[in-house]
Amino acid sequence: MIEQNKPKKEKIPRQKMPEQDPNKRRRNFDEVPIGFTPELARKEAARCLQCKKPKCIEGCPVEVNIPEFIKAIAEGKFAEAAWLIKETNALPAICGRVCPQEEQCEQKCIVGIKAKPVAIGILERFAADFERNQGVAKPPDIREKTNKKIAVVGAGPAGLTCAGDLAKQGHNITVFEALHKPGGVLVYGIPEFRLPKVIVNAEVSYLEQMGVRFEYNMVVGKIVTMDDLFNEGFHASFVGTGAGLPKFMRIPGENLNGVCSANEYLTRANLMKAYLFPEYDTPIVRGKKVAVIGGGNVAMDSARTALRLGAEHVYIVYRRSRQEMPARNEEIHHGEEEGLELQLLTNPIEISGNRDGWVHSLKCIKMKLGEPDDSGRRRPVPIKGSEFELEVDTVIMAIGNGPNPLLLKATPDIQLNKWGNIVADEKTMATSRKGVYAGGDIVTGAATVIQAMGQGKVAARAIDQFVKS
């Protein structure tokens, strides 16, 4: 007999994530979302329909069994939920915070047809945080040790994922990282208020418990070459060196003091901990009127960091409309709550300075949207006679990045495309050089953390087959 008073699961509203008050958080670097309580997590998990053919898994690049871990949360089995996630994803606390679930797993959620989709990302974060905070991490099953040595170049999301999956197969993995800490963009690019570094450290520690070795301050392509690694006995390698070469607009005034790339700005603030002054005395530009050029997540991270470093006015200068902004809606919303000022359909054309060589204004021109370009977005067209000036003392360029060139220059037998990215087979991530695989931003150009992780997983599967053949 059907229970007449039992509410349909899709009628339970999506539970709202508790957050810091905008007026408080705009001046601190504490994490903005506070996280679900166990009660909220179980209530949200109860919305899942437990589909027989779950489309949400199709939207997950790292193949997490989403209905199973959500079912565990609904039953109050929080640690078990984390263990289920970690069967395919070694970085769940990271993914739960920075992955664009709204464009992936949640976009395919059946509940989302008639209501808001199940909050898969927030639930993933909850499970991972519970496991870490309760100290109940469970070591993964690792197959019998092999004698195969595999080098992973770059400790970003692609490299970490590849290393973790290969370690589970019993291989001996060494990760070579150019910086002094692991994480790649997770530590130098994403601010503390979006991804606390203690989270990254915990996830890396999990990989170390699996037997993954890390060597830091190792610039492959300078200190050692790919040939050196193979000569030292490595049977295969994965390249995940990212897109760390900043792009500039090539407009007049870019060499003025007070102009910097988002890469430099965020690296100083995050990895080098300039936000903890005076505990750390890393120098960083602390403008009062800051213009950030660009409309992606990196632009939002830079702008929100500038607010927290004391800026009075922070402008996002973007040449298209809000609808075309590539940043996550959540990040734009949080930024506006904190006081960011959006200068949309606006393109910089010149940076002006004072007699001492410091920025004092940004000359812009208004734009209108024309016909769609190759990206499918409407092309911005300048409006004649619409020039105006923004009074600013700092300009941060966040218009994209190119591939890190160091390794590639030292490895000419790896084929590149016209943008300088590595050409890799989509099904295996194999490059033109036998035994060398690649993934993440070095292949795709600047993209998402989860996309890089997905490619690291694909490469790991192919490398495992290669070294066993």
C-alpha positions as CSV (number, residue, x, y, z in Angstrom):
1,M,0.0,0.0,0.0
2,I,1.3,3.4,-1.0
3,E,1.8,5.9,1.9
4,Q,-0.6,8.7,1.0
5,N,1.2,11.4,3.1
6,K,4.8,10.6,2.1
7,P,6.2,13.6,0.1
8,K,7.7,12.9,-3.3
9,K,11.5,13.2,-3.2
10,E,11.6,15.9,-5.9
11,K,9.3,18.1,-3.8
12,I,11.9,18.5,-1.1
13,P,13.6,21.9,-1.9
14,R,17.3,22.0,-2.6
15,Q,19.0,22.8,0.7
16,K,20.9,26.1,0.8
17,M,24.6,26.1,1.7
18,P,25.3,28.2,4.8
19,E,27.8,31.0,4.0
20,Q,29.8,33.7,5.7
21,D,28.1,37.1,5.7
22,P,29.3,39.1,2.6
23,N,30.2,42.2,4.7
24,K,32.5,40.2,6.9
25,R,34.0,37.8,4.4
26,R,35.0,40.6,1.9
27,R,37.8,41.5,4.4
28,N,38.9,38.0,5.4
29,F,40.3,34.9,3.7
30,D,38.2,32.4,5.5
31,E,36.3,30.0,3.3
32,V,33.0,31.5,2.1
33,P,30.7,28.4,2.1
34,I,30.6,26.9,5.6
35,G,29.4,23.5,4.6
36,F,26.3,21.3,5.2
37,T,25.5,20.1,8.7
38,P,24.7,16.3,8.9
39,E,21.0,17.1,9.1
40,L,21.2,19.3,5.9
41,A,23.3,16.7,4.1
42,R,20.8,13.9,4.8
43,K,17.9,16.0,3.8
44,E,19.5,17.0,0.5
45,A,20.6,13.4,-0.1
46,A,17.0,12.3,0.3
47,R,16.2,14.3,-2.9
48,C,18.1,11.8,-5.0
49,L,15.8,9.5,-7.0
50,Q,18.3,6.7,-7.2
51,C,17.8,6.3,-10.9
52,K,18.3,2.8,-12.4
53,K,20.2,4.4,-15.2
54,P,21.9,7.4,-13.6
55,K,22.8,10.1,-16.1
56,C,24.7,12.1,-13.5
57,I,27.6,9.6,-13.7
58,E,27.8,10.3,-17.4
59,G,28.5,13.9,-16.5
60,C,31.3,13.1,-14.1
61,P,34.8,13.1,-15.8
62,V,36.2,11.0,-13.0
63,E,33.4,8.4,-13.0
64,V,32.2,8.7,-9.4
65,N,29.3,6.4,-8.5
66,I,27.1,9.3,-7.5
67,P,23.9,7.6,-6.5
68,E,25.7,5.1,-4.3
69,F,27.6,7.8,-2.3
70,I,24.5,9.9,-2.0
71,K,22.5,6.9,-0.8
72,A,25.1,6.3,1.9
73,I,24.8,10.0,3.1
74,A,21.0,9.6,3.2
75,E,21.4,6.6,5.5
76,G,23.9,8.5,7.7
77,K,26.9,6.5,6.6
78,F,29.1,9.5,6.0
79,A,32.5,7.9,6.1
80,E,31.3,5.1,3.8
81,A,30.1,7.8,1.3
82,A,33.7,9.2,1.2
83,W,35.2,5.8,0.7
84,L,32.8,5.2,-2.2
85,I,33.9,8.5,-3.9
86,K,37.5,7.7,-3.4
87,E,37.2,4.5,-5.4
88,T,37.5,6.7,-8.5
89,N,38.3,10.2,-7.2
90,A,41.4,10.7,-4.9
91,L,40.6,14.5,-4.5
92,P,36.9,14.7,-3.4
93,A,37.3,17.6,-1.0
94,I,38.8,19.6,-3.8
95,C,36.3,18.6,-6.4
96,G,33.4,19.4,-4.0
97,R,34.6,23.0,-3.8
98,V,35.9,24.0,-7.2
99,C,34.4,21.8,-9.9
100,P,31.6,23.3,-12.0
101,Q,29.0,20.6,-11.1
102,E,26.3,22.8,-12.5
103,E,27.7,22.1,-16.0
104,Q,28.5,18.4,-15.5
105,C,26.9,15.9,-13.1
106,E,24.1,18.2,-11.8
107,Q,23.2,19.3,-15.3
108,K,22.3,15.7,-16.1
109,C,20.4,15.1,-12.8
110,I,16.8,14.0,-13.5
111,V,15.5,15.9,-10.5
112,G,16.7,19.1,-12.3
113,I,14.0,18.6,-15.0
114,K,11.2,19.8,-12.7
115,A,13.2,21.3,-9.8
116,K,16.7,22.3,-8.8
117,P,19.1,19.4,-9.3
118,V,20.5,17.5,-6.3
119,A,23.5,19.4,-4.8
120,I,26.0,16.7,-5.8
121,G,29.1,18.8,-5.3
122,I,28.1,20.1,-1.9
123,L,27.3,16.5,-0.8
124,E,30.7,15.3,-2.1
125,R,32.4,18.1,-0.1
126,F,30.4,17.1,3.0
127,A,31.5,13.4,2.8
128,A,35.1,14.2,2.2
129,D,35.2,16.8,5.0
130,F,33.6,14.4,7.4
131,E,36.1,11.7,6.7
132,R,39.0,14.1,7.1
133,N,37.7,15.8,10.2
134,Q,36.8,12.5,11.9
135,G,40.1,10.9,11.1
136,V,38.5,7.9,9.5
137,A,40.3,7.9,6.2
138,K,40.5,4.4,4.7
139,P,43.5,3.4,2.7
140,P,42.5,2.2,-0.8
141,D,43.0,-1.2,-2.1
142,I,46.4,-1.4,-3.9
143,R,47.3,-4.2,-6.2
144,E,50.4,-6.3,-5.8
145,K,53.5,-4.1,-6.4
146,T,55.0,-4.1,-9.9
147,N,58.5,-3.2,-10.9
148,K,57.3,-0.5,-13.2
149,K,58.5,3.1,-12.6
150,I,56.4,6.0,-13.9
151,A,57.3,9.7,-13.8
152,V,54.5,12.3,-13.4
153,V,55.6,15.8,-14.4
154,G,53.6,18.4,-12.6
155,A,51.7,18.0,-9.3
156,G,48.5,19.8,-10.5
157,P,45.1,18.1,-10.6
158,A,45.9,16.1,-13.8
159,G,49.2,14.8,-12.4
160,L,47.8,14.1,-8.9
161,T,44.9,12.1,-10.4
162,C,47.1,10.2,-12.7
163,A,49.6,9.4,-9.9
164,G,46.9,8.2,-7.6
165,D,45.2,5.9,-10.1
166,L,48.6,4.4,-11.2
167,A,49.6,3.9,-7.5
168,K,46.5,1.8,-7.0
169,Q,47.7,-0.5,-9.8
170,G,50.9,-1.2,-7.8
171,H,53.3,0.9,-9.9
172,N,56.1,3.0,-8.4
173,I,55.2,6.6,-9.0
174,T,57.4,9.7,-8.7
175,V,55.9,13.2,-9.2
176,F,58.3,15.9,-10.2
177,E,57.1,19.4,-9.3
178,A,58.7,22.6,-10.3
179,L,57.4,24.6,-7.3
180,H,58.2,23.9,-3.6
181,K,54.7,22.6,-2.8
182,P,52.3,20.2,-4.6
183,G,49.0,21.2,-6.0
184,G,49.7,23.3,-9.1
185,V,46.9,25.7,-9.8
186,L,45.2,24.4,-6.6
187,V,47.8,26.1,-4.5
188,Y,49.1,29.0,-6.6
189,G,45.9,30.0,-8.4
190,I,42.8,29.3,-6.3
191,P,42.5,31.6,-3.2
192,E,42.2,30.4,0.3
193,F,38.6,31.6,0.6
194,R,37.6,29.1,-2.2
195,L,40.0,26.3,-1.4
196,P,41.8,26.2,1.9
197,K,45.3,24.9,1.4
198,V,44.9,22.5,4.4
199,I,42.4,20.6,2.1
200,V,45.0,20.3,-0.7
201,N,47.7,19.1,1.8
202,A,45.3,16.5,3.2
203,E,44.5,15.1,-0.3
204,V,48.2,15.0,-1.2
205,S,49.0,13.2,2.1
206,Y,46.4,10.6,1.1
207,L,48.4,10.0,-2.2
208,E,51.7,9.7,-0.2
209,Q,50.0,7.1,2.0
210,M,49.4,5.2,-1.2
211,G,53.2,5.2,-1.9
212,V,53.4,8.2,-4.3
213,R,56.8,10.0,-4.0
214,F,57.1,13.7,-4.6
215,E,60.2,15.6,-5.7
216,Y,60.0,19.4,-5.4
217,N,61.9,22.2,-7.1
218,M,62.4,19.9,-10.0
219,V,62.0,21.8,-13.3
220,V,61.8,19.0,-15.9
221,G,63.2,20.5,-19.1
222,K,65.9,22.4,-17.2
223,I,67.3,20.4,-14.3
224,V,66.5,17.1,-15.9
225,T,65.1,16.2,-19.3
226,M,62.6,13.7,-20.5
227,D,65.5,11.7,-21.9
228,D,67.1,11.7,-18.5
229,L,64.0,10.2,-16.9
230,F,63.9,7.4,-19.3
231,N,67.6,6.8,-19.0
232,E,67.1,6.6,-15.2
233,G,64.8,3.6,-15.7
234,F,61.3,5.1,-15.9
235,H,59.0,3.0,-18.1
236,A,56.5,5.8,-19.0
237,S,55.7,9.4,-18.1
238,F,52.8,11.7,-17.8
239,V,53.1,15.4,-18.5
240,G,50.7,17.7,-16.6
241,T,52.6,20.9,-16.6
242,G,49.6,23.2,-17.0
243,A,49.1,26.5,-18.7
244,G,51.3,28.8,-16.6
245,L,52.4,31.4,-19.2
246,P,50.2,34.5,-18.8
247,K,48.8,36.4,-21.7
248,F,48.7,40.2,-22.1
249,M,46.6,42.5,-24.3
250,R,49.5,44.3,-26.0
251,I,48.0,47.7,-25.4
252,P,49.9,50.8,-24.6
253,G,50.9,51.1,-20.9
254,E,51.2,47.4,-20.0
255,N,54.8,48.0,-18.7
256,L,53.7,50.6,-16.1
257,N,54.1,49.9,-12.4
258,G,50.9,48.5,-11.0
259,V,50.2,46.3,-14.0
260,C,50.6,42.5,-13.4
261,S,49.3,39.2,-14.6
262,A,46.7,37.3,-12.6
263,N,49.2,34.4,-12.4
264,E,51.8,36.5,-10.5
265,Y,49.2,38.3,-8.4
266,L,47.5,35.0,-7.3
267,T,50.8,33.2,-6.8
268,R,52.0,35.9,-4.5
269,A,48.8,36.0,-2.6
270,N,48.2,32.2,-2.3
271,L,51.3,30.1,-2.6
272,M,53.6,32.8,-1.2
273,K,51.0,33.8,1.4
274,A,51.0,37.5,1.0
275,Y,47.5,37.6,2.5
276,L,49.1,36.6,5.8
277,F,51.1,39.9,6.2
278,P,53.0,40.5,8.5
279,E,53.5,36.8,9.3
280,Y,54.7,36.5,5.7
281,D,56.2,39.6,4.1
282,T,55.8,38.6,0.4
283,P,55.4,41.8,-1.6
284,I,52.2,42.3,-3.5
285,V,50.5,45.2,-5.2
286,R,47.8,46.5,-2.8
287,G,45.8,48.9,-4.9
288,K,42.9,51.0,-3.7
289,K,41.2,51.2,-7.1
290,V,41.8,48.0,-9.0
291,A,40.7,46.9,-12.5
292,V,40.7,43.2,-13.4
293,I,40.6,42.5,-17.1
294,G,38.7,39.3,-18.0
295,G,35.5,37.4,-17.1
296,G,36.6,34.0,-16.1
297,N,37.1,32.3,-12.7
298,V,40.7,33.6,-12.6
299,A,39.4,37.1,-13.0
300,M,36.9,36.6,-10.2
301,D,39.6,35.1,-7.9
302,S,41.9,38.1,-8.6
303,A,39.1,40.6,-8.0
304,R,37.9,39.1,-4.8
305,T,41.5,38.8,-3.5
306,A,42.0,42.5,-4.2
307,L,39.0,43.3,-2.1
308,R,40.4,41.3,0.8
309,L,43.7,43.0,0.5
310,G,42.1,46.3,1.1
311,A,40.9,47.7,-2.2
312,E,38.1,50.3,-2.0
313,H,36.9,49.8,-5.6
314,V,37.4,46.7,-7.7
315,Y,36.2,46.7,-11.3
316,I,35.7,43.6,-13.5
317,V,36.3,44.9,-17.0
318,Y,34.9,42.4,-19.5
319,R,34.2,42.9,-23.2
320,R,31.1,40.8,-23.5
321,S,27.8,40.7,-21.4
322,R,27.3,38.9,-18.1
323,Q,25.6,36.1,-20.0
324,E,28.8,35.3,-21.8
325,M,31.1,35.4,-18.7
326,P,32.9,32.1,-18.4
327,A,33.1,32.3,-14.6
328,R,30.8,30.2,-12.6
329,N,27.6,31.9,-11.7
330,E,28.3,31.1,-8.0
331,E,31.6,33.0,-8.2
332,I,30.0,36.0,-9.9
333,H,27.2,36.0,-7.4
334,H,29.6,35.9,-4.5
335,G,31.7,38.6,-6.0
336,E,28.8,41.0,-6.4
337,E,27.6,40.3,-2.9
338,E,31.1,41.4,-1.7
339,G,31.0,44.6,-3.7
340,L,32.7,43.9,-7.1
341,E,31.7,46.4,-9.8
342,L,31.1,44.9,-13.2
343,Q,32.0,47.0,-16.2
344,L,30.5,44.8,-18.9
345,L,30.6,45.3,-22.7
346,T,33.8,47.2,-22.0
347,N,37.2,46.7,-23.6
348,P,40.5,48.3,-22.4
349,I,42.5,50.2,-25.1
350,E,45.2,52.0,-23.1
351,I,46.7,52.2,-19.6
352,S,47.9,55.6,-18.6
353,G,50.5,56.4,-15.9
354,N,51.8,59.3,-13.9
355,R,55.2,61.0,-14.0
356,D,56.6,58.3,-11.6
357,G,55.6,55.5,-13.9
358,W,52.6,54.2,-11.9
359,V,49.1,53.5,-13.3
360,H,46.6,56.2,-12.8
361,S,43.8,55.4,-15.3
362,L,42.5,52.8,-17.7
363,K,41.1,54.0,-21.0
364,C,38.2,51.8,-22.3
365,I,35.7,51.7,-25.1
366,K,32.1,50.4,-24.9
367,M,31.2,47.3,-27.0
368,K,28.1,45.8,-28.5
369,L,27.5,42.2,-29.4
370,G,27.7,41.3,-33.1
371,E,27.5,37.9,-34.9
372,P,28.7,34.7,-33.1
373,D,32.4,33.9,-33.5
374,D,34.2,30.5,-33.5
375,S,33.4,30.0,-29.8
376,G,29.7,30.3,-30.4
377,R,29.5,33.5,-28.4
378,R,28.5,36.8,-30.1
379,R,31.6,38.8,-31.1
380,P,32.1,42.1,-29.3
381,V,32.3,45.1,-31.6
382,P,33.5,48.5,-30.5
383,I,31.1,51.4,-30.4
384,K,32.7,54.4,-32.1
385,G,33.0,57.5,-29.9
386,S,32.2,55.6,-26.6
387,E,35.7,55.9,-25.0
388,F,35.9,56.7,-21.3
389,E,38.4,56.5,-18.5
390,L,38.4,54.5,-15.2
391,E,40.5,56.0,-12.5
392,V,42.6,53.1,-11.2
393,D,46.0,52.5,-9.6
394,T,46.3,48.8,-10.4
395,V,45.5,46.6,-13.4
396,I,45.4,42.8,-13.3
397,M,45.4,40.9,-16.6
398,A,43.3,37.8,-16.4
399,I,42.7,37.1,-20.0
400,G,44.0,33.5,-20.2
401,N,47.3,31.6,-20.2
402,G,49.5,29.7,-22.6
403,P,51.3,26.4,-22.2
404,N,54.4,26.2,-20.0
405,P,57.2,26.2,-22.6
406,L,60.2,24.8,-20.6
407,L,59.6,21.1,-20.9
408,L,58.4,21.4,-24.5
409,K,61.4,23.2,-25.8
410,A,63.6,20.5,-24.3
411,T,61.5,17.7,-25.9
412,P,61.2,18.5,-29.6
413,D,59.9,15.1,-30.5
414,I,56.5,15.8,-28.7
415,Q,54.1,17.2,-31.3
416,L,52.4,20.5,-30.5
417,N,49.4,22.2,-32.1
418,K,49.4,25.8,-33.4
419,W,48.8,27.2,-29.9
420,G,51.8,25.4,-28.5
421,N,49.7,22.8,-26.6
422,I,50.7,19.1,-26.6
423,V,48.7,17.0,-29.2
424,A,47.4,13.9,-27.4
425,D,45.0,11.2,-28.3
426,E,41.6,11.8,-26.6
427,K,41.1,8.1,-25.9
428,T,44.5,7.4,-24.3
429,M,46.1,10.8,-23.9
430,A,49.2,9.4,-25.7
431,T,51.5,11.9,-27.3
432,S,53.7,11.5,-30.4
433,R,56.5,10.2,-28.3
434,K,56.2,6.5,-27.3
435,G,55.7,6.1,-23.5
436,V,54.8,9.8,-23.0
437,Y,51.2,10.8,-22.1
438,A,49.8,14.2,-21.3
439,G,46.7,15.8,-19.9
440,G,45.2,18.9,-18.4
441,D,45.8,22.5,-19.4
442,I,49.0,21.6,-21.3
443,V,46.8,19.7,-23.8
444,T,43.5,21.7,-23.6
445,G,44.6,25.2,-22.8
446,A,43.2,26.7,-19.6
447,A,40.2,24.7,-18.6
448,T,38.6,23.2,-15.4
449,V,40.2,21.3,-12.6
450,I,37.8,18.3,-13.1
451,Q,38.5,18.2,-16.8
452,A,42.2,18.0,-16.1
453,M,41.5,15.2,-13.5
454,G,39.4,13.3,-16.1
455,Q,42.3,13.4,-18.6
456,G,44.7,12.2,-15.8
457,K,42.4,9.3,-15.2
458,V,42.2,8.4,-18.9
459,A,46.0,8.6,-19.2
460,A,46.5,6.4,-16.1
461,R,44.4,3.7,-17.6
462,A,46.4,3.8,-20.9
463,I,49.8,4.0,-19.1
464,D,48.9,0.9,-17.0
465,Q,48.2,-1.1,-20.1
466,F,51.3,0.2,-21.8
467,V,53.8,-0.7,-19.1
468,K,52.1,-4.2,-18.7
469,S,52.3,-5.0,-22.4
